[in-house]
Amino acid sequence: MRSDILIEFFDSTGDVAVSSPHICAGVSPPGNGSIVTCGPVTAAAPRTGGNLRNVRQRWRKARAGAFGGSLESPSVPW
C-alpha cells in the first residue's frame, strides 16, 4: 500500500500550522517492519515570544482525501 506523508511546523498553543506543508507522495516501505523517511525538511517561522511549537506528521492512503492521524514531536517555546 502507498501512503502520502505531510510534515509541517505547528504552533501547539494556537493550534495552527506555521509553515508550508512538505508532502512525500506515494511512499511505501520496502517490507514488513521497514521505515520510510520523508525529509529532511527545512522550515522557517517567526518567533512568537513563547508559543509552543513542534513538528507534526500526518498521513493518508495515497491520494485519498484529507490527511488523518498525526504524530507530534515534543514542543519547545518559540
Backbone torsions as a table, in degrees:
resi	resn	phi	psi	omega
1	MET	NA	142.4	178.2
2	ARG	-104.4	147.1	-179.3
3	SER	-131.9	156.5	170.3
4	ASP	-106.5	136.9	180.0
5	ILE	-117.6	132.2	177.5
6	LEU	-114.6	131.5	177.7
7	ILE	-124.0	133.6	178.2
8	GLU	-148.0	153.5	173.1
9	PHE	-81.3	129.1	-167.6
10	PHE	-127.3	136.2	174.9
11	ASP	-92.1	103.5	-178.5
12	SER	-68.1	-32.3	-179.8
13	THR	-67.3	-46.4	-178.4
14	GLY	-91.0	-5.1	-179.9
15	ASP	54.8	51.3	-177.4
16	VAL	-150.3	144.8	174.6
17	ALA	-70.1	139.9	-178.9
18	VAL	-119.7	11.2	175.3
19	SER	-140.0	163.8	172.9
20	SER	-67.2	143.3	179.9
21	PRO	-71.7	147.5	172.0
22	HIS	-109.9	125.1	-177.6
23	ILE	-119.2	128.6	169.4
24	CYS	-102.1	113.1	-173.1
25	ALA	-97.9	140.1	172.1
26	GLY	65.4	34.3	179.7
27	VAL	-83.6	152.5	179.7
28	SER	-150.2	129.1	177.5
29	PRO	-64.4	145.6	-177.3
30	PRO	-69.9	-15.3	179.9
31	GLY	-171.1	173.9	179.3
32	ASN	-55.4	132.0	178.3
33	GLY	77.0	1.7	179.7
34	SER	-77.2	160.5	-179.9
35	ILE	-116.3	138.5	174.8
36	VAL	-109.6	135.1	176.9
37	THR	-103.2	151.9	179.4
38	CYS	-134.9	92.8	-177.7
39	GLY	147.8	-167.6	8.4
40	PRO	-70.3	159.6	-178.3
41	VAL	-128.1	136.4	174.7
42	THR	-109.2	129.3	179.0
43	ALA	-133.2	147.3	177.2
44	ALA	-128.1	137.4	177.2
45	ALA	-148.8	142.9	-179.3
46	PRO	-64.8	148.0	175.6
47	ARG	-69.4	148.0	-175.1
48	THR	-115.8	-3.3	-179.3
49	GLY	83.7	21.9	173.6
50	GLY	135.9	-9.9	176.4
51	ASN	-58.5	146.9	179.1
52	LEU	-81.9	130.2	179.3
53	ARG	-123.0	149.3	174.8
54	ASN	-151.8	-178.5	175.2
55	VAL	-106.6	131.5	-179.7
56	ARG	-117.5	135.9	176.9
57	GLN	-117.2	132.0	176.5
58	ARG	-128.4	162.6	-176.5
59	TRP	-146.7	165.6	175.3
60	ARG	-158.5	161.6	170.3
61	LYS	-62.7	140.7	-173.3
62	ALA	-47.5	124.4	176.5
63	ARG	55.3	34.1	-174.8
64	ALA	-117.2	67.3	172.8
65	GLY	78.5	-150.3	-174.7
66	ALA	-72.6	151.8	174.2
67	PHE	-73.3	139.9	179.3
68	GLY	-125.9	-180.0	-179.9
69	GLY	54.0	165.5	171.7
70	SER	-168.4	152.5	170.5
71	LEU	-126.9	141.6	-179.9
72	GLU	-127.1	142.7	175.1
73	SER	-72.7	168.5	172.2
74	PRO	-59.0	145.9	-179.8
75	SER	-85.3	149.5	175.2
76	VAL	-131.5	144.6	175.3
77	PRO	-65.0	134.3	-177.7
78	TRP	-122.5	NA	NA
